[in-house]
Amino acid sequence: MSDDIDPESTIPWPGFVDILSTVIIVFVFFMMMTSVIIFVLSDQAKKAAVDNAVKVKTEDKNQPTKTASSSNLAPDVNNLLAEKETLQKEVDRLAQLKNVLSESTDQKTVHIENEIVVSYGDMGATVTPESSDTIKAALPFDGHITINAIIPEGRDFGSIREIALNRALNVRNILLQNGVASDHIALRISLPKAQEETPKTDTKQPEEKTDNQYGSVKITFEK
């Protein structure tokens, strides 16, 4: 009699061992996934906390700077206002100077020997045709010519110097246009006091009959 042997009855590995190993593997996999998720979330939380701390510190540092910048603006604004006022005064002065330099209608010209004195009766700087004719009558002249523009008496030298300079240049232009060489002409601008201190060598020199309220130009011809 032969005995029939069941092949499955010969396997020594029980079935519950497979079930237990499967459960353990699933549990380990679950723990690994949970650990990875917790690590990623904690890392993100740390980065967010660090970024917030840096942002707060940066804002705290910038706040005094902004306050200091605002406080520094006040002196700058005051300086700009002061410069604007100074420039406005200069513009007004130049505008007034332009008006007085436009025309001169009241002049008195005296020609005695080697000097011509053009006395102004206003604050103009141009040379009237009568004064121009008197100057041209003394030409041609081959010697040295000195043009001394005397500023108005009792006025500030700095503010009125432009008028005296323009008067001297206008006279110089007349001389140049009538053949006088530029190297034979000298320009001077002086106060009335300088004229009074100049010694008079000739008793026939022209006398100033005006009070020099508006200034004059003295043209001296020297051999």
trRosetta pair geometry for C-beta under 8 A, 3 or more apart (Angstrom, degrees):
i j d omega theta_ij theta_ji phi_ij phi_ji
5 9 7.1 -128 -179 62 74 116
5 10 7.0 48 160 -51 114 117
6 9 4.2 77 79 0 104 112
6 10 7.5 -177 94 -16 61 82
7 10 6.0 -60 -164 25 40 113
8 11 6.0 -35 -164 4 49 112
13 17 6.0 -97 -176 50 87 138
13 18 7.7 77 147 -42 114 95
14 17 5.4 108 70 -10 79 100
15 18 5.9 -48 -165 28 51 111
15 19 6.8 46 145 -16 73 103
16 19 5.4 -53 -153 38 45 114
16 20 6.1 45 151 -21 73 104
17 20 5.8 -54 -147 38 32 110
17 21 6.3 30 156 -18 66 107
18 21 6.0 -55 -145 37 29 108
18 22 6.3 30 156 -20 63 108
19 22 5.8 -57 -152 34 30 112
19 23 6.5 29 153 -18 64 106
20 23 5.8 -55 -150 35 33 111
20 24 6.4 32 154 -19 66 105
21 24 5.7 -54 -147 36 33 111
21 25 6.3 34 154 -21 66 105
22 25 5.8 -54 -148 35 31 110
22 26 6.4 28 155 -16 65 106
23 26 5.9 -57 -148 38 30 109
23 27 6.3 30 154 -20 65 108
24 27 5.7 -57 -149 37 31 112
24 28 6.4 30 155 -19 66 105
25 28 5.9 -54 -147 36 30 109
25 29 6.4 30 154 -18 64 107
26 29 5.7 -56 -149 38 31 112
26 30 6.3 33 153 -21 64 106
27 30 5.7 -54 -149 35 31 113
27 31 6.4 30 153 -18 65 105
28 31 5.7 -54 -148 36 32 110
28 32 6.4 34 153 -21 65 104
29 32 5.8 -53 -148 34 32 111
29 33 6.5 29 155 -16 64 106
30 33 5.9 -57 -150 38 30 109
30 34 6.3 30 154 -19 65 109
31 34 5.7 -55 -146 38 31 113
31 35 6.3 34 155 -22 65 105
32 35 5.8 -54 -148 34 30 111
32 36 6.5 29 155 -18 64 105
33 36 5.8 -54 -148 36 32 110
33 37 6.3 29 155 -17 66 107
34 37 5.9 -56 -147 37 30 109
34 38 6.2 29 156 -18 65 108
35 38 5.9 -56 -146 38 29 110
35 39 6.3 31 155 -21 64 107
36 39 5.7 -55 -147 35 30 112
36 40 6.4 27 157 -17 65 106
37 40 6.0 -56 -148 37 30 109
37 41 6.3 25 157 -15 65 110
38 41 6.0 -59 -145 41 28 108
38 42 6.2 26 158 -18 65 110
39 42 6.0 -58 -145 39 26 108
39 43 6.3 27 156 -20 63 108
40 43 5.8 -56 -149 35 29 111
40 44 6.5 27 155 -16 64 107
41 44 5.8 -56 -149 38 31 110
41 45 6.3 33 153 -21 65 107
42 45 5.5 -54 -147 36 33 114
42 46 6.4 36 154 -21 65 103
43 46 5.8 -52 -150 34 32 112
43 47 6.6 30 153 -16 64 105
44 47 5.8 -54 -147 37 33 110
44 48 6.3 33 155 -19 66 106
45 48 5.8 -54 -147 36 31 111
45 49 6.4 32 154 -20 64 106
46 49 5.7 -56 -148 36 31 111
46 50 6.4 30 154 -18 65 105
47 50 5.7 -54 -147 37 32 110
47 51 6.3 32 155 -19 66 106
48 51 5.8 -54 -147 37 31 111
48 52 6.4 31 155 -19 64 106
49 52 5.9 -55 -149 36 30 111
49 53 6.4 30 154 -19 64 106
50 53 5.7 -56 -149 36 32 111
50 54 6.4 29 155 -17 66 106
51 54 5.8 -55 -146 38 31 109
51 55 6.2 33 155 -21 65 108
52 55 5.6 -55 -147 36 31 113
52 56 6.4 31 155 -20 65 105
53 56 5.9 -54 -149 34 31 110
53 57 6.5 27 155 -15 64 107
54 57 5.8 -57 -148 39 32 109
54 58 6.2 33 154 -20 66 107
55 58 5.7 -54 -146 36 30 112
55 59 6.4 29 156 -17 64 106
56 59 5.9 -56 -150 37 30 110
56 60 6.4 31 152 -20 64 106
57 60 5.6 -55 -149 35 33 113
57 61 6.4 30 154 -18 66 104
58 61 5.8 -55 -148 36 32 108
58 62 6.2 24 157 -14 66 110
59 62 5.8 -59 -142 41 31 107
59 63 6.4 45 157 -38 64 100
60 63 5.9 -43 -151 14 29 118
61 64 7.2 -60 -171 32 35 98
61 65 7.1 27 144 -12 65 114
62 65 5.3 -62 -153 41 45 116
62 66 6.0 46 154 -24 77 103
63 66 5.9 -54 -148 33 30 109
63 67 6.5 27 155 -16 63 106
64 67 5.5 -57 -148 39 36 112
64 68 6.0 35 155 -20 70 105
65 68 5.7 -54 -145 38 30 109
65 69 6.2 32 154 -21 65 105
66 69 5.6 -51 -146 35 31 112
66 70 6.5 32 154 -19 63 104
67 70 5.8 -55 -152 35 31 110
67 71 6.4 27 152 -16 65 107
68 71 5.7 -57 -148 39 34 109
68 72 6.2 32 154 -20 67 107
69 72 5.7 -56 -146 36 31 109
69 73 6.8 44 152 -35 62 97
70 73 5.8 -43 -158 12 35 117
71 74 6.4 -38 -172 9 43 112
72 75 6.6 -49 -166 34 51 103
72 76 6.8 47 144 -15 72 110
73 76 5.5 -64 -154 43 41 114
73 77 6.0 42 153 -24 75 105
74 77 5.9 -54 -147 34 29 110
74 78 6.5 28 156 -17 64 106
75 78 5.6 -57 -148 38 35 112
75 79 6.2 36 155 -21 68 104
76 79 5.7 -53 -148 35 32 111
76 80 6.4 31 154 -18 65 105
77 80 5.7 -54 -149 36 32 111
77 81 6.4 32 153 -19 65 105
78 81 5.7 -54 -148 36 32 111
78 82 6.4 32 153 -19 65 105
79 82 5.7 -55 -148 36 32 111
79 83 6.3 31 154 -17 66 106
80 83 5.7 -53 -145 39 32 110
80 84 6.2 36 153 -23 65 105
81 84 5.6 -52 -147 34 32 114
81 85 6.5 32 153 -19 64 103
82 85 5.8 -53 -150 35 32 110
82 86 6.4 32 152 -18 65 105
83 86 5.6 -53 -147 37 34 112
83 87 6.2 32 155 -17 66 106
84 87 5.8 -55 -146 39 30 109
84 88 6.3 32 154 -22 64 106
85 88 5.7 -53 -147 34 31 113
85 89 6.6 33 153 -20 63 103
86 89 5.8 -54 -153 33 32 111
86 90 6.5 30 151 -17 65 105
87 90 5.5 -54 -149 37 35 112
87 91 6.3 37 152 -21 67 103
88 91 5.6 -50 -147 35 33 112
88 92 6.4 34 153 -18 64 104
89 92 5.7 -54 -149 37 31 111
89 93 6.3 32 152 -21 65 105
90 93 5.6 -52 -147 35 32 112
90 94 6.3 29 155 -16 65 106
91 94 5.9 -56 -146 39 30 108
91 95 6.2 32 154 -21 64 107
92 95 5.7 -53 -146 36 30 112
92 96 6.4 30 155 -17 64 105
93 96 5.8 -56 -151 37 31 109
93 97 6.2 31 151 -20 65 107
93 159 7.1 -103 -157 -146 128 101
94 97 5.4 -52 -144 38 34 113
94 98 6.3 41 153 -25 65 102
95 98 5.7 -49 -150 30 31 114
95 99 6.8 33 151 -20 61 102
96 99 5.7 -53 -155 31 35 113
96 100 6.6 21 155 -10 67 106
97 100 6.1 -61 -146 42 33 102
97 101 6.0 27 158 -18 68 114
97 162 5.7 21 -161 85 139 142
97 163 7.1 -135 -147 -59 93 88
98 101 5.9 -62 -141 39 27 108
98 102 7.0 51 154 -53 59 90
99 102 6.1 -35 -165 -12 32 116
100 122 7.8 -158 -156 147 88 93
100 123 4.0 -37 -164 113 125 114
100 124 6.3 -142 171 -83 64 43
100 125 7.6 82 126 -19 77 92
100 163 6.6 -36 113 -100 120 123
101 124 6.8 111 -137 -149 23 54
101 125 4.7 -8 -140 16 75 123
101 126 7.8 108 175 -33 58 80
101 162 7.6 -62 -72 129 133 105
101 163 6.5 -146 -85 -110 91 75
101 166 5.7 1 -138 103 118 171
102 124 6.9 -71 66 -124 53 97
102 126 7.6 -36 129 -19 32 121
103 124 5.4 -51 111 -127 34 139
103 126 5.6 -35 -137 25 41 136
104 107 6.1 61 140 -50 111 111
104 120 6.1 -63 -157 -137 132 106
104 122 5.9 -178 -137 66 73 105
104 124 2.6 -174 -77 97 78 129
104 125 6.2 180 -37 30 125 18
104 126 4.6 -174 21 55 95 75
104 127 7.3 14 62 -71 126 19
104 128 6.5 -107 99 -48 89 87
105 122 6.7 31 43 14 73 142
105 124 7.0 97 -2 1 57 157
105 128 6.9 95 -135 -91 32 119
106 120 7.2 85 91 -175 77 55
106 121 3.1 -77 124 70 115 123
106 122 5.1 101 42 -16 109 99
107 118 5.9 -13 -171 -172 119 91
107 119 6.7 148 -161 78 63 51
107 120 5.8 -28 -106 -108 81 51
107 121 6.4 -142 -73 7 31 91
107 127 7.6 45 -70 -148 173 50
107 128 4.9 -167 31 7 130 125
107 130 7.1 174 79 70 109 108
107 131 5.2 -42 122 -45 146 131
108 118 7.6 153 78 -158 43 45
108 119 4.6 -15 62 61 94 105
108 121 6.9 82 -13 -42 93 107
108 209 7.8 -74 119 62 153 110
108 210 7.0 153 46 -42 135 125
109 116 6.6 -4 -170 -174 97 97
109 117 7.2 165 -150 84 49 50
109 118 5.1 -12 -102 -105 84 71
109 119 7.6 -168 -76 21 35 70
109 130 6.5 -173 15 125 129 93
109 131 4.5 163 -62 -111 136 78
109 134 4.5 171 138 28 146 164
110 116 7.2 166 85 -153 49 50
110 117 4.8 -5 56 55 98 97
110 119 7.4 32 0 -7 102 107
110 206 4.4 136 121 -148 130 145
111 115 7.4 -176 -144 96 48 49
111 116 4.7 -9 -102 -105 83 85
111 134 5.4 -164 -40 -175 130 111
111 137 7.4 -3 -131 77 176 122
111 138 6.8 -154 -146 -60 132 117
111 206 7.8 -37 -94 -62 4 140
112 115 6.0 -5 66 62 75 90
112 204 6.0 -153 165 147 126 89
112 205 6.7 141 92 -153 130 26
112 206 4.5 160 19 -58 125 90
113 202 6.9 -87 61 145 161 161
113 204 6.2 90 -16 107 132 118
113 205 7.8 -74 46 -98 123 50
114 220 6.5 40 134 -162 94 65
114 221 4.6 -127 -164 63 83 89
114 222 7.0 83 171 -75 136 48
115 205 6.4 33 29 -145 150 81
115 206 5.9 -138 97 10 119 109
115 218 6.3 -19 -164 -169 109 93
115 219 6.8 147 -158 78 55 57
115 220 5.4 -14 -104 -104 85 66
115 221 7.3 -150 -72 16 38 78
116 134 6.1 150 -145 133 130 110
116 135 6.1 156 120 -95 168 71
116 138 6.4 -118 -41 -25 132 151
116 218 7.5 155 82 -158 49 46
116 219 4.3 -7 59 57 97 110
117 206 5.0 -149 8 91 130 144
117 208 7.1 -124 170 -91 156 77
117 216 5.8 11 -177 168 91 132
117 217 7.4 163 -154 83 48 47
117 218 5.1 -12 -105 -105 80 74
117 219 7.6 -161 -73 22 34 71
118 127 7.1 -42 -155 -126 161 93
118 131 5.0 61 -122 -148 120 134
118 134 8.0 158 -83 73 95 133
118 167 7.9 -167 91 -178 126 115
118 171 7.3 -167 16 -87 146 127
118 216 6.1 166 85 -164 52 77
118 217 4.6 -2 55 55 105 95
118 218 8.0 -159 25 -73 67 32
118 219 7.4 46 -8 -10 99 106
119 208 7.1 137 -92 -143 129 82
119 209 7.7 -106 -24 54 172 77
119 210 4.8 147 -176 9 141 141
119 212 7.7 -99 -140 -96 102 58
119 214 7.8 99 172 71 70 97
119 216 4.4 -29 -104 -104 58 115
120 123 7.5 93 143 -95 133 19
120 124 6.7 -161 -155 59 122 74
120 167 7.4 -86 -50 -114 139 142
120 214 4.3 -112 101 117 97 115
120 215 5.6 7 40 74 121 73
120 216 6.2 -167 6 -90 79 51
120 217 7.8 66 -32 -7 103 87
121 210 7.6 -133 -89 -121 73 145
121 214 6.0 116 -153 34 10 151
122 214 5.8 92 72 -138 4 157
123 152 7.5 -37 -108 -46 84 146
123 163 6.4 -65 -176 -133 82 152
123 214 5.9 -128 -75 -143 53 104
125 163 5.5 -147 -76 -157 111 69
125 166 3.9 12 -178 106 153 117
125 167 4.8 -121 -149 -65 80 71
125 170 6.2 151 148 -15 86 140
126 170 6.1 -172 -131 -140 40 159
127 131 5.0 -121 -171 88 88 120
127 132 5.1 109 128 -63 116 90
127 135 7.6 -23 -176 1 146 141
127 167 7.9 115 -63 -151 85 68
127 170 5.0 174 -19 139 104 121
127 171 6.3 124 -71 -78 140 65
127 174 6.4 -51 65 -44 163 138
128 131 4.9 91 56 11 80 100
128 132 6.9 -144 95 -6 40 90
129 132 5.4 -56 -143 39 33 115
129 133 6.2 36 158 -23 67 102
130 133 5.9 -53 -151 32 29 110
130 134 6.7 30 150 -20 62 103
131 134 5.6 -52 -152 32 36 114
131 135 6.6 34 152 -17 66 104
132 135 5.8 -55 -150 36 34 109
132 136 6.3 31 154 -17 67 108
132 174 5.7 -150 -136 -123 89 140
133 136 5.7 -55 -143 39 32 111
133 137 6.4 42 154 -31 64 102
134 137 5.7 -49 -153 23 30 116
134 138 7.5 26 151 -17 58 100
135 138 6.2 -59 -165 29 37 108
135 139 7.3 28 145 -17 65 108
135 171 6.8 -162 -114 -149 158 87
135 174 5.4 56 102 124 144 142
135 175 7.2 -90 163 -68 122 76
135 219 6.7 60 -119 36 102 172
136 139 5.6 -62 -158 33 44 113
136 174 6.9 -104 -62 173 84 110
136 178 5.7 -170 -123 -97 85 158
138 141 6.3 -2 139 -44 86 129
138 219 7.9 154 59 116 159 130
138 221 6.4 -146 168 -52 130 146
139 175 7.3 171 -81 -132 136 66
139 178 4.8 74 114 134 167 131
139 179 6.8 141 175 54 127 103
139 180 6.8 -96 -122 -50 124 103
140 178 7.2 -158 -93 146 69 94
140 179 5.5 -38 -114 88 108 134
140 180 7.6 175 -147 -70 72 72
141 145 6.6 93 99 -62 134 115
141 180 6.6 4 61 -100 87 108
141 221 5.6 -89 -160 -140 154 122
142 184 7.7 -115 180 -128 37 159
143 184 7.0 139 121 -165 30 121
143 221 6.1 94 71 179 122 78
143 222 5.4 -149 148 92 128 45
143 223 4.4 -96 -100 -110 144 34
144 184 5.4 -140 -112 -164 51 76
144 185 8.0 174 -163 -79 60 26
144 186 7.0 19 178 -4 102 110
144 221 8.0 144 81 -161 47 43
144 222 4.7 -26 69 71 93 100
144 223 7.8 19 23 108 79 2
145 175 6.3 -164 90 -138 161 154
145 180 6.4 -15 12 -165 143 147
145 184 6.0 58 16 135 87 88
145 185 5.2 -18 73 -108 101 69
145 186 7.3 177 92 25 51 70
145 219 6.5 -8 -172 -171 103 89
145 220 7.0 157 -156 79 52 52
145 221 5.8 -16 -104 -104 81 60
145 222 7.3 176 -83 24 31 76
146 185 7.9 153 -92 -160 27 50
146 186 4.8 -21 -112 68 72 104
146 188 6.5 13 -178 1 99 117
146 218 8.0 0 107 107 91 88
146 219 7.4 163 83 -154 52 42
146 220 4.5 -6 56 55 100 105
146 222 6.8 35 -6 -2 103 118
147 168 4.8 132 129 -150 122 90
147 171 5.3 161 -135 92 136 130
147 172 5.9 -107 1 -64 163 87
147 175 7.9 -134 -56 -11 127 144
147 185 6.6 14 -6 -172 110 96
147 186 7.0 -180 26 87 69 50
147 187 5.3 -19 69 -111 103 62
147 188 6.9 173 90 28 52 71
147 217 6.5 -10 -170 -174 89 105
147 218 7.7 156 -156 81 41 50
147 219 5.6 -8 -105 -105 71 75
148 168 7.8 -51 -176 -105 3 117
148 188 4.4 -14 -112 72 72 113
148 189 7.8 167 -162 -84 54 22
148 190 6.1 -16 -170 18 101 116
148 195 7.6 137 137 -89 136 99
148 217 7.1 155 80 -159 49 54
148 218 4.5 -13 61 60 104 98
148 219 7.8 -167 24 -73 71 31
148 220 7.0 33 -3 -6 111 109
149 164 4.0 141 134 -178 121 87
149 165 6.7 -178 67 -74 159 27
149 167 5.0 136 -128 79 125 110
149 168 4.0 -96 -35 -52 127 105
149 187 7.4 0 0 -168 105 88
149 188 6.9 178 25 91 65 56
149 189 5.0 -18 69 -107 99 72
149 190 7.6 145 78 23 50 64
149 215 7.2 26 176 168 78 123
149 216 8.0 -169 -150 100 49 39
149 217 5.1 -18 -104 -107 68 86
150 164 7.1 -138 82 -130 12 123
150 189 8.0 162 -88 -158 25 50
150 190 5.8 -31 -106 74 70 81
150 191 7.2 37 -154 156 79 12
150 192 5.7 82 179 -86 118 59
150 194 7.6 -157 -117 61 97 102
150 195 5.6 -6 -105 -39 141 134
150 212 6.8 -56 122 -148 126 123
150 215 5.4 -176 97 -155 69 81
150 216 5.2 7 52 57 111 74
150 217 7.2 -168 18 -83 74 33
150 218 6.8 47 -17 -6 111 101
151 155 6.3 -121 148 71 107 109
151 157 6.0 141 52 -122 165 66
151 160 5.1 116 -162 106 119 117
151 161 6.6 -47 -90 -92 136 50
151 163 7.3 104 -130 73 84 101
151 164 4.6 -67 -83 -56 79 139
151 189 6.8 50 -42 -178 99 93
151 190 7.5 -152 3 91 85 31
151 191 6.3 -35 44 -108 103 49
151 192 7.4 -101 67 -32 64 76
151 215 5.2 -58 -170 -105 22 129
152 155 4.5 43 84 10 102 133
152 160 5.9 -94 32 177 99 159
152 163 7.8 5 -11 87 104 141
152 212 6.7 162 -147 153 49 74
152 213 6.1 1 -156 152 104 34
152 214 5.2 -36 -103 -142 113 20
152 215 4.1 -77 -62 -39 60 94
153 192 4.6 6 -93 -17 93 154
153 211 6.8 -104 44 143 144 74
153 212 4.2 84 -22 105 119 104
153 213 6.2 -61 46 -95 98 31
153 215 7.5 171 -16 -73 61 61
154 213 7.7 -20 36 -129 116 60
155 159 7.2 -109 163 73 98 102
155 160 4.7 50 127 -21 129 152
156 159 4.4 51 85 22 115 107
156 160 6.3 138 75 -2 61 96
157 160 6.7 -80 -139 50 21 90
157 161 5.9 46 163 -62 64 100
157 191 6.3 -57 -91 -81 120 100
158 161 6.0 -34 -146 -9 23 119
160 163 5.3 -41 -174 30 71 116
160 164 6.6 68 133 -17 82 100
160 215 7.7 176 155 -47 129 143
161 164 5.7 -58 -152 40 40 109
161 165 6.1 40 152 -21 72 107
161 189 6.2 73 -150 159 87 151
162 165 5.7 -55 -145 38 31 112
162 166 6.3 30 157 -18 65 106
163 166 5.9 -57 -149 37 29 108
163 167 6.5 32 152 -21 63 105
163 215 7.2 133 115 41 117 157
164 167 5.7 -53 -151 33 32 114
164 168 6.5 30 154 -16 65 105
164 189 4.8 109 122 -138 129 109
164 215 6.2 -117 -91 -173 92 154
165 168 5.8 -56 -151 37 33 109
165 169 6.3 29 153 -17 67 108
165 187 7.9 58 -138 169 70 135
165 189 6.0 -31 -74 -76 72 141
166 169 5.6 -54 -142 39 33 111
166 170 6.3 38 157 -23 66 104
167 170 5.9 -54 -149 32 29 111
167 171 6.7 25 154 -14 62 105
167 215 7.3 -173 -2 120 166 126
167 217 5.1 -153 145 -63 117 128
168 171 5.9 -57 -153 38 33 109
168 172 6.2 36 150 -22 66 108
168 187 4.9 99 157 -146 137 107
168 188 7.6 -172 -120 54 148 38
168 189 6.7 -104 -22 -73 148 87
168 217 6.3 176 -84 -128 62 119
169 172 5.3 -51 -145 37 35 116
169 173 6.4 42 154 -25 65 100
169 187 7.6 14 -70 -115 62 145
170 173 5.7 -47 -150 28 32 113
170 174 7.0 35 150 -19 60 99
171 174 5.7 -51 -158 30 37 113
171 175 6.7 35 148 -17 66 103
171 217 5.7 -179 -37 155 149 151
171 219 6.3 -148 177 -78 141 121
172 175 5.6 -55 -153 36 37 111
172 176 6.3 34 152 -19 69 106
172 185 5.6 118 -133 160 97 150
172 187 6.6 -35 -64 -78 137 112
173 176 5.7 -53 -144 38 33 110
173 177 6.1 32 157 -19 66 108
174 177 5.9 -58 -147 38 27 110
174 178 6.5 6 159 -2 62 114
175 178 6.2 -76 -151 48 27 98
175 180 4.0 -38 166 42 93 141
175 185 5.9 135 100 -92 148 137
176 180 6.1 -82 -83 64 36 84
176 182 6.3 25 -105 -78 111 83
176 185 7.5 -70 -61 -11 86 155
180 184 5.8 -118 179 75 90 120
180 185 6.2 85 133 -54 122 112
181 184 4.6 85 69 2 89 108
181 185 7.6 -170 95 -10 51 89
182 185 5.9 -64 -155 32 40 109
190 194 3.8 -85 173 59 127 150
190 195 6.6 139 104 -42 125 79
191 194 5.2 112 58 -6 71 97
191 195 7.9 -135 101 0 49 83
192 195 5.6 -53 -161 32 45 112
192 196 6.6 41 147 -19 72 103
192 212 5.1 111 -108 135 134 158
193 196 5.6 -55 -151 36 38 111
193 197 6.4 32 154 -17 69 107
194 197 5.9 -59 -147 38 31 107
194 198 6.8 43 152 -35 63 99
195 198 5.8 -45 -155 15 35 116
195 208 7.8 67 135 -35 142 146
195 218 7.4 138 -118 -14 121 147
200 203 7.2 94 134 -91 118 37
200 205 5.1 -125 -149 21 114 146
201 205 8.0 95 53 -45 55 126
202 205 5.0 119 81 -45 92 88
208 212 6.4 6 172 -54 141 101
208 216 7.1 -147 -124 1 113 161
210 213 6.9 -102 163 13 105 81
210 214 7.8 -51 156 37 143 86
210 216 7.3 145 59 -59 129 123
212 215 6.3 47 -170 -91 79 29
212 216 6.4 -79 -120 -7 85 105
